[in-house]
Amino acid sequence: MGNLANFTINPDSWITKILYQPLFNVLMLFYVYIPGNDLGIAIIALTLLIRLILFPSYLKTLKAQQALKEIQPQIKEIQEKYKNDQAQQSKELMKVYQDNKVNPLGSCLPMLIQLPILYALYRVFVFGLNADSLTLLYTWFPKVPEVVDTHFLSFLGNPSLVIDLAVPSLLLAIIAGVGQLFQSWLLFKSNTTGQEQGVAKMVSTQMIYIFPVITVLISMNLPAALALYWAATAIFTALQQLLILRVKTKPEPKTESTNNS
């Protein structure tokens, strides 16, 4: 796998046994059984599976953000009223959170669940696809491949379109950035209260563009497998966000009452 072949995995570490090995085995199952044996398609399938598993957590995050959005006027009023009394301000804010059954950390905690998974996937894509890693397949693995072909889109039959996922790809990095831009825009659109002004509004707007730029800069210096995973994650997450927004904005059916005279 190019310059990544010298990396090795410690098979006895907890991160290997709990996270890396299960993810790697699922990825290899997709690689072996999806027609074409295309690693890129396997990564996209794995990404979709992860997004489906994490969807309840993601939905909980969005609900927490929506709840915070709805009580923003009360929060702002308390912050203005008790701006010179931090102790009383904290007390009043906690009362607002309790009265509205809102956890101010509710939008952060579910996101933390994803961090170990992201770290494990980073290890899989950066140095987990060499010959040594195949020894970490479970003993029950039905069809152990002799080697993992890291090329993406080979089935198209056009060499100019083939991407080696073992080395950086500017194209996939840009696609990941565009996907992140769309996802950030949707998230901003759903979470904005319409009351942000001045610096707060400027910062919120800038963040829409900062994350995609960071995504491109990071992805273009890492194996393209990570950029592909990042792009697929952004696209699937944006689709989930669109689905949720559509359900939220869908008008309730009107019921007509009939008068029997």
Beta strands, then each sheet from edge to edge (+ up, - down):
strand 1: 151-152
strand 2: 163-164
sheet 1: 1+ 2-
end
